[in-house]
Amino acid sequence: MPGERPVADARRRRFEHLASEVYEPLQRYVRRRVDPDSVDDVVSETMTTLWRRLDDVPTNAKLPWAYAVARRHVANHRRAGLRHLRLVRRAQAEPRPLPASGTPLDAELHTALAGLDEQDRELLHLWAWEQLEPAEIAVVLGLTPNAVSIRLHRAKKKLSENLEAARKNEMLSGHTHHEKEERS
């Protein structure tokens, strides 16, 4: 058909523009959530969905919408991995270790984050690492901006309490991180 080519070209250009805006942030988002060997697969699945649903992408919230799509692919990837793990070794599933820390504060922060539930960690990651506003986080999580603001406030408070508890435990043990480093 004579009119199909210009439509296809326009669609391709729209997708290329979208991809140029969201590809790198999506890679960072996915890299923080899946093992390094799976990043390209999850990003590829996300980009394929963005292509298929190009007409559904809101012009004023492209990146949060893309994060929402990636979040579902990450969840699918995790479920598939869990099914595989159960088939291979039902009794030997171990939690993924926290990333190696560079400073004592990193270790405290990772410990404090590990003490939060999955939803609170995801909220804080989207806010701190992805630097999204509550309205954008709402798009990713499928919540209202008001609900996100309330949950984010509570998650920050819980994280602060966990950090304080970690510091108190450190003080009760009678050692500071600096003292431990000097003995090493």
C-alpha positions as a Python dict, from the first residue, in 0.01 Angstrom:
ca = {
    (1, 'M'): (0, 0, 0),
    (2, 'P'): (135, 344, -87),
    (3, 'G'): (53, 513, 248),
    (4, 'E'): (206, 245, 471),
    (5, 'R'): (571, 336, 418),
    (6, 'P'): (549, 695, 553),
    (7, 'V'): (351, 567, 855),
    (8, 'A'): (611, 298, 922),
    (9, 'D'): (894, 551, 887),
    (10, 'A'): (724, 793, 1127),
    (11, 'R'): (669, 512, 1378),
    (12, 'R'): (1033, 404, 1350),
    (13, 'R'): (1152, 763, 1405),
    (14, 'R'): (924, 798, 1711),
    (15, 'F'): (1065, 475, 1853),
    (16, 'E'): (1425, 579, 1785),
    (17, 'H'): (1361, 909, 1963),
    (18, 'L'): (1203, 727, 2258),
    (19, 'A'): (1487, 474, 2269),
    (20, 'S'): (1748, 750, 2272),
    (21, 'E'): (1576, 902, 2577),
    (22, 'V'): (1515, 589, 2784),
    (23, 'Y'): (1774, 327, 2687),
    (24, 'E'): (2058, 427, 2922),
    (25, 'P'): (1837, 495, 3226),
    (26, 'L'): (1662, 162, 3162),
    (27, 'Q'): (1996, -17, 3155),
    (28, 'R'): (2094, 136, 3489),
    (29, 'Y'): (1751, 51, 3635),
    (30, 'V'): (1769, -311, 3522),
    (31, 'R'): (2137, -349, 3614),
    (32, 'R'): (2047, -274, 3975),
    (33, 'R'): (1779, -540, 3981),
    (34, 'V'): (1902, -848, 3794),
    (35, 'D'): (2226, -1041, 3755),
    (36, 'P'): (2473, -899, 3501),
    (37, 'D'): (2418, -1184, 3254),
    (38, 'S'): (2045, -1105, 3232),
    (39, 'V'): (2056, -726, 3191),
    (40, 'D'): (2064, -730, 2811),
    (41, 'D'): (1778, -980, 2792),
    (42, 'V'): (1552, -781, 3024),
    (43, 'V'): (1634, -450, 2853),
    (44, 'S'): (1571, -611, 2514),
    (45, 'E'): (1232, -744, 2627),
    (46, 'T'): (1148, -400, 2763),
    (47, 'M'): (1244, -226, 2438),
    (48, 'T'): (1038, -479, 2241),
    (49, 'T'): (736, -399, 2456),
    (50, 'L'): (797, -28, 2409),
    (51, 'W'): (800, -85, 2032),
    (52, 'R'): (478, -288, 2041),
    (53, 'R'): (304, -40, 2269),
    (54, 'L'): (455, 276, 2121),
    (55, 'D'): (115, 439, 2084),
    (56, 'D'): (45, 386, 2457),
    (57, 'V'): (359, 565, 2580),
    (58, 'P'): (252, 892, 2747),
    (59, 'T'): (444, 1187, 2608),
    (60, 'N'): (475, 1354, 2950),
    (61, 'A'): (597, 1043, 3137),
    (62, 'K'): (807, 839, 2893),
    (63, 'L'): (1077, 729, 3136),
    (64, 'P'): (847, 639, 3426),
    (65, 'W'): (626, 446, 3183),
    (66, 'A'): (935, 265, 3052),
    (67, 'Y'): (1040, 188, 3411),
    (68, 'A'): (695, 40, 3474),
    (69, 'V'): (736, -187, 3170),
    (70, 'A'): (1089, -283, 3281),
    (71, 'R'): (966, -351, 3632),
    (72, 'R'): (720, -609, 3497),
    (73, 'H'): (992, -772, 3287),
    (74, 'V'): (1225, -781, 3588),
    (75, 'A'): (947, -949, 3787),
    (76, 'N'): (887, -1200, 3506),
    (77, 'H'): (1260, -1267, 3488),
    (78, 'R'): (1275, -1324, 3863),
    (79, 'R'): (978, -1562, 3855),
    (80, 'A'): (1136, -1760, 3572),
    (81, 'G'): (1462, -1774, 3765),
    (82, 'L'): (1285, -1899, 4074),
    (83, 'R'): (1106, -2169, 3879),
    (84, 'H'): (1439, -2276, 3733),
    (85, 'L'): (1603, -2278, 4073),
    (86, 'R'): (1325, -2491, 4220),
    (87, 'L'): (1363, -2741, 3940),
    (88, 'V'): (1740, -2760, 3974),
    (89, 'R'): (1784, -2744, 4352),
    (90, 'R'): (1468, -2712, 4557),
    (91, 'A'): (1643, -2717, 4891),
    (92, 'Q'): (1942, -2493, 4819),
    (93, 'A'): (1799, -2148, 4740),
    (94, 'E'): (2009, -1877, 4902),
    (95, 'P'): (1933, -1504, 4900),
    (96, 'R'): (2136, -1283, 4671),
    (97, 'P'): (2420, -1119, 4867),
    (98, 'L'): (2425, -745, 4911),
    (99, 'P'): (2663, -559, 4681),
    (100, 'A'): (3015, -518, 4813),
    (101, 'S'): (3049, -198, 5008),
    (102, 'G'): (3324, 54, 4969),
    (103, 'T'): (3282, 235, 5301),
    (104, 'P'): (3145, 159, 5647),
    (105, 'L'): (2848, 386, 5568),
    (106, 'D'): (2773, 173, 5261),
    (107, 'A'): (2769, -139, 5477),
    (108, 'E'): (2537, 26, 5729),
    (109, 'L'): (2310, 149, 5451),
    (110, 'H'): (2291, -193, 5284),
    (111, 'T'): (2216, -353, 5620),
    (112, 'A'): (1945, -95, 5690),
    (113, 'L'): (1795, -143, 5343),
    (114, 'A'): (1799, -521, 5385),
    (115, 'G'): (1586, -474, 5695),
    (116, 'L'): (1308, -317, 5488),
    (117, 'D'): (1043, -506, 5298),
    (118, 'E'): (1065, -534, 4918),
    (119, 'Q'): (808, -258, 4854),
    (120, 'D'): (988, -5, 5074),
    (121, 'R'): (1325, -88, 4914),
    (122, 'E'): (1177, -45, 4564),
    (123, 'L'): (1028, 292, 4660),
    (124, 'L'): (1358, 414, 4800),
    (125, 'H'): (1554, 285, 4500),
    (126, 'L'): (1323, 463, 4257),
    (127, 'W'): (1346, 782, 4459),
    (128, 'A'): (1718, 783, 4544),
    (129, 'W'): (1885, 591, 4261),
    (130, 'E'): (1653, 664, 3969),
    (131, 'Q'): (1583, 1014, 4107),
    (132, 'L'): (1212, 1000, 4031),
    (133, 'E'): (953, 1231, 4183),
    (134, 'P'): (653, 1077, 4361),
    (135, 'A'): (429, 1138, 4057),
    (136, 'E'): (677, 948, 3838),
    (137, 'I'): (715, 669, 4093),
    (138, 'A'): (335, 643, 4093),
    (139, 'V'): (345, 564, 3719),
    (140, 'V'): (609, 295, 3772),
    (141, 'L'): (428, 128, 4062),
    (142, 'G'): (72, 183, 3945),
    (143, 'L'): (-20, 389, 4252),
    (144, 'T'): (-149, 739, 4310),
    (145, 'P'): (110, 1014, 4370),
    (146, 'N'): (-43, 1072, 4714),
    (147, 'A'): (-4, 705, 4808),
    (148, 'V'): (357, 713, 4689),
    (149, 'S'): (431, 1026, 4896),
    (150, 'I'): (289, 866, 5209),
    (151, 'R'): (468, 533, 5153),
    (152, 'L'): (793, 710, 5067),
    (153, 'H'): (777, 913, 5388),
    (154, 'R'): (720, 595, 5590),
    (155, 'A'): (998, 408, 5408),
    (156, 'K'): (1246, 691, 5475),
    (157, 'K'): (1148, 686, 5841),
    (158, 'K'): (1195, 307, 5863),
    (159, 'L'): (1533, 336, 5689),
    (160, 'S'): (1640, 608, 5930),
    (161, 'E'): (1535, 391, 6226),
    (162, 'N'): (1727, 93, 6084),
    (163, 'L'): (2038, 308, 6035),
    (164, 'E'): (2012, 439, 6390),
    (165, 'A'): (1973, 84, 6524),
    (166, 'A'): (2281, -26, 6327),
    (167, 'R'): (2482, 262, 6471),
    (168, 'K'): (2367, 185, 6825),
    (169, 'N'): (2463, -182, 6782),
    (170, 'E'): (2804, -70, 6660),
    (171, 'M'): (2848, 159, 6962),
    (172, 'L'): (2735, -114, 7203),
    (173, 'S'): (2993, -349, 7062),
    (174, 'G'): (3256, -93, 7163),
    (175, 'H'): (3417, -68, 6824),
    (176, 'T'): (3396, 187, 6551),
    (177, 'H'): (3451, 110, 6187),
    (178, 'H'): (3765, 324, 6201),
    (179, 'E'): (3907, 115, 6486),
    (180, 'K'): (3834, -205, 6296),
    (181, 'E'): (4015, -72, 5988),
    (182, 'E'): (4320, 24, 6195),
    (183, 'R'): (4343, -329, 6335),
    (184, 'S'): (4326, -482, 5988),
}
